Amino acid sequence: MHDFPLARRFFLKLLGAAGVVAASAETTGCAPPDEEDDDASSGALAESFEYVVIGSGAGGGPLAANLARAGHSVLLLEAGEDKGARLNYQVPAWHAQSTEDETMRWDYWVKHYERPEELDSKDGSLHGEARGTILYPRAGTLGGCTSHNAMITVYPHERDWDTIADLTGDESWRGASMRRYFEILERCEYLRPDDDARGHGKRGWLGVDKPDSRLALGDLQILTQVKAAARGFARSQGKTFFERIGLDVQQLLGLMRRDLNAAAPGRDGAEGVYTIPLAITNGKRNGPREYLLDTVAKKHPLTIRTGAYVTKILFHDAPTPDGKRRVKGVEYRSGKHLYRADPKSVPNPAAAKRVEVIATREVIVSAGAFNTPQLLKLSGVGPRAELDALGIDVVVDLPGVGENLQDRYEVGVVSEVRSDFATVEACTFGAGASAACLDTGDCSPRDLAADPCLAQWKSGAGPYATNGTVVGIVKRSRPDLPEPDLFVFGGPAFFKGYEPGYAARAIAKKNQFTWAVLKAHTGNTAGSVTLRSKNWWETPNISFRYFHEGTSSAADADLDAMVAGVELARTIGEEARALSLAPVVGKFDEILPGPAVKTREDVKRFVKREAWGHHASCTCPIGADGDPKAVLDAKLRVRGTAGLRVVDASVFPKIPGFFIVVPIYMVSEKATDMILESIGERRRA
């Protein structure tokens, strides 16, 4: 366990002199794995903080920093370590490698279907795991999944927020009111003086920029793909051949310079071709980790404790006058690699030192869509039947905990061109660099010579200063939808979804290009997260029940939308093939789905077999009073409890927007206001 420095003035005011629990970062002892070590604190007083935040990702990280900057003592507990010095974290283009970095990753093996009829090409049985399971990478490190995501920073649709307002009757959730939270958190770095700055923030903690368009212009094959995207989109809009070929480079750049996040009228309904805003500043990833460390450096009362896996939320025995169970604090285990999702997990996690911490005001759970419901259930908050079956004492019977699991569907359409893309042909993605360079970023001239693109990145330029995507298309899958539901984005790599070794395969050949087809506003709410046992170190059972296992109209609509997205990607491929004169001077071959997938029914089978997701959410949803499946009220408070909230991807009743991270950031900022308002305070300017 490691503590980051804390200005303890508020903590000392509160407690006077308090005993401090000493806990080792290493697991010790030899108790068998199914037995608990009940020696919590060796007789010392438990530490006490006003707020205890569990998880340092998109929900918990900003919230912990905000509360500390408001002058409140905050303990942030993170099960992983801080790996922000590693190049896998810092270099935007290495985000795939970061998800396979064993020092910062957690691996879940989830079910897409309860009864898979066809074997997914990424099936776990091909990698020594159970048949019917698929790898679902998560992060176990400071910053959570913001430490390995693709940094795509896209504002959601206003209707996503209006849905919550309609459900709860709380008008503060209206889209018109929520925009201010994006303005608070964003530090937009791509606006030009004559751009429309409405809805943007200029002084927030999250730096947002766009890729350098000169990278595309300097690579004729990349430029061909971008032109093909514009022509393919125009073709899908019914434009004639002559209208499509009239798109010159300047017109194309004008299209791509449009701002995907502007608060302009009609933004939510707009379709088009865009460059994609990214959480990158000065060519490096940035996010909650940097905000947290800056908060500590500026002496705000924040303690960040890594190597601290929370195993239980503690409640007072006596209920409150209104029958609720008030939170007392949390129990955590001190040590590295304690959770089974960690590829370096220790064989005897139960031997790790157990520590209790008191929360005098609130505990906020921000452990993510898988671990938040798991922790609540292990603490006695969840469906009675499930808890009773495992011998867990029920504190609050909440049937909705772990239900309503949702995700977006994605699938890759991959082509191979005649020669390597010039942009990346010299990039080795760190191959040949020393371990010290990769681990600390302190690279010698020899390291930089081994990877010329890394040398460019060190100067803040080149392909590594982006996430690898060169263009995105926003489009409706059918004309009657109120907002676009497809996001089709491409880059020079091979990607068909997550499986062991996928990051190396993505860059093994430099002449492959993937269009990723993403379906937003999916209709599937049938997924679930359930406990395997009462052992805190075991991962839960995670079942998404893709396409409702084929039994609902919503599933049919999702599948039809994905087919429309694949058809658009294939149309782009046809345009690229023509632009590159492939029939005359070279090749442009579709690898996936491939020439054998011809009919619409063929495409449906391909999508059902090969789709993946990585925006898991909605397992502890906000809901209306009286709804037995509503885990949270409009203030993000866990029903039936006092002093307990959830702030992460779990809270949404329906999965919002195209990419989950910005909505979570916004919820975190809103939670800051709600928590401060509950004690009669307001956010400082």
TAUR-V218634 format. One record per residue. N is the residue number from 1. OMEGA is omega as a letter, one per 40 degrees, with the letter a starting at -180 (* if undefined). Layout:
BEGIN
n:omega
N:OMEGA
N:OMEGA
END
This chain:
BEGIN
n:omega
1:i
2:i
3:i
4:a
5:a
6:i
7:a
8:a
9:a
10:i
11:a
12:i
13:a
14:a
15:a
16:i
17:a
18:i
19:a
20:a
21:i
22:a
23:a
24:i
25:a
26:i
27:a
28:i
29:a
30:i
31:i
32:a
33:a
34:i
35:a
36:i
37:a
38:i
39:a
40:a
41:i
42:i
43:a
44:i
45:i
46:i
47:a
48:i
49:i
50:a
51:i
52:a
53:a
54:i
55:a
56:a
57:a
58:i
59:a
60:a
61:i
62:a
63:i
64:i
65:a
66:a
67:i
68:i
69:i
70:i
71:a
72:i
73:a
74:i
75:i
76:a
77:a
78:a
79:a
80:i
81:i
82:i
83:a
84:i
85:a
86:i
87:i
88:i
89:a
90:a
91:a
92:a
93:i
94:a
95:i
96:i
97:a
98:i
99:i
100:i
101:a
102:i
103:a
104:a
105:i
106:a
107:i
108:i
109:a
110:i
111:i
112:i
113:i
114:a
115:a
116:a
117:i
118:a
119:i
120:i
121:i
122:a
123:a
124:a
125:i
126:a
127:i
128:i
129:a
130:i
131:i
132:i
133:a
134:i
135:i
136:a
137:i
138:a
139:i
140:a
141:i
142:a
143:i
144:a
145:i
146:i
147:i
148:a
149:a
150:i
151:a
152:a
153:a
154:a
155:i
156:i
157:a
158:a
159:i
160:i
161:i
162:i
163:i
164:i
165:i
166:a
167:a
168:a
169:i
170:a
171:i
172:i
173:a
174:a
175:a
176:i
177:a
178:a
179:a
180:a
181:i
182:i
183:i
184:a
185:a
186:i
187:a
188:a
189:a
190:a
191:i
192:a
193:a
194:i
195:i
196:a
197:a
198:i
199:a
200:i
201:a
202:a
203:a
204:a
205:a
206:i
207:a
208:a
209:i
210:i
211:i
212:a
213:i
214:i
215:i
216:a
217:a
218:a
219:a
220:a
221:i
222:i
223:i
224:i
225:a
226:i
227:a
228:i
229:i
230:a
231:i
232:i
233:i
234:i
235:i
236:i
237:i
238:i
239:a
240:i
241:a
242:i
243:a
244:a
245:i
246:i
247:i
248:a
249:a
250:i
251:a
252:i
253:i
254:i
255:a
256:a
257:i
258:a
259:a
260:a
261:a
262:i
263:a
264:i
265:i
266:a
267:a
268:a
269:a
270:i
271:i
272:a
273:a
274:i
275:a
276:i
277:a
278:i
279:a
280:i
281:a
282:i
283:a
284:i
285:i
286:a
287:a
288:a
289:a
290:i
291:i
292:a
293:i
294:i
295:i
296:a
297:a
298:i
299:i
300:a
301:a
302:i
303:i
304:a
305:i
306:a
307:a
308:a
309:a
310:a
311:a
312:i
313:a
314:a
315:i
316:a
317:a
318:i
319:i
320:i
321:i
322:i
323:a
324:i
325:a
326:i
327:i
328:a
329:a
330:i
331:i
332:i
333:a
334:i
335:a
336:i
337:a
338:a
339:a
340:i
341:i
342:a
343:i
344:a
345:a
346:a
347:a
348:a
349:a
350:a
351:a
352:a
353:i
354:a
355:i
356:i
357:i
358:i
359:a
360:i
361:a
362:i
363:i
364:a
365:a
366:a
367:i
368:a
369:i
370:a
371:i
372:i
373:i
374:a
375:i
376:a
377:i
378:i
379:i
380:i
381:a
382:a
383:a
384:a
385:a
386:a
387:i
388:a
389:a
390:i
391:i
392:i
393:a
394:i
395:i
396:i
397:i
398:a
399:a
400:a
401:i
402:i
403:i
404:i
405:a
406:i
407:i
408:i
409:i
410:i
411:a
412:i
413:a
414:i
415:i
416:a
417:a
418:a
419:a
420:i
421:a
422:a
423:a
424:a
425:i
426:a
427:i
428:a
429:i
430:i
431:a
432:i
433:a
434:i
435:i
436:i
437:a
438:a
439:a
440:a
441:i
442:a
443:i
444:i
445:i
446:i
447:a
448:i
449:i
450:a
451:a
452:i
453:i
454:i
455:i
456:a
457:i
458:i
459:i
460:a
461:i
462:a
463:i
464:i
465:i
466:i
467:i
468:i
469:a
470:a
471:i
472:i
473:i
474:a
475:i
476:i
477:i
478:a
479:a
480:a
481:a
482:i
483:i
484:a
485:i
486:i
487:a
488:a
489:a
490:i
491:a
492:i
493:i
494:i
495:i
496:a
497:a
498:i
499:a
500:i
501:a
502:a
503:i
504:i
505:a
506:a
507:a
508:i
509:a
510:a
511:i
512:a
513:a
514:i
515:i
516:a
517:a
518:i
519:i
520:i
521:i
522:a
523:a
524:i
525:a
526:a
527:a
528:i
529:a
530:a
531:i
532:a
533:i
534:i
535:a
536:a
537:a
538:i
539:i
540:i
541:a
542:a
543:a
544:a
545:a
546:i
547:a
548:a
549:i
550:a
551:a
552:i
553:i
554:i
555:i
556:i
557:i
558:a
559:i
560:i
561:i
562:i
563:i
564:i
565:i
566:i
567:i
568:i
569:i
570:i
571:i
572:i
573:i
574:i
575:i
576:i
577:i
578:a
579:a
580:a
581:a
582:a
583:a
584:a
585:a
586:a
587:i
588:a
589:i
590:i
591:i
592:e
593:i
594:a
595:i
596:i
597:a
598:a
599:i
600:i
601:i
602:a
603:i
604:i
605:i
606:a
607:a
608:a
609:a
610:a
611:i
612:i
613:i
614:i
615:a
616:a
617:i
618:a
619:i
620:a
621:i
622:i
623:a
624:i
625:a
626:i
627:a
628:i
629:i
630:a
631:a
632:i
633:a
634:i
635:i
636:i
637:i
638:a
639:a
640:a
641:i
642:i
643:a
644:i
645:i
646:i
647:i
648:a
649:a
650:a
651:a
652:i
653:i
654:a
655:a
656:i
657:i
658:a
659:a
660:a
661:a
662:i
663:i
664:i
665:a
666:i
667:i
668:i
669:i
670:i
671:i
672:a
673:a
674:i
675:i
676:i
677:a
678:i
679:i
680:a
681:i
682:i
683:i
684:a
685:*
END
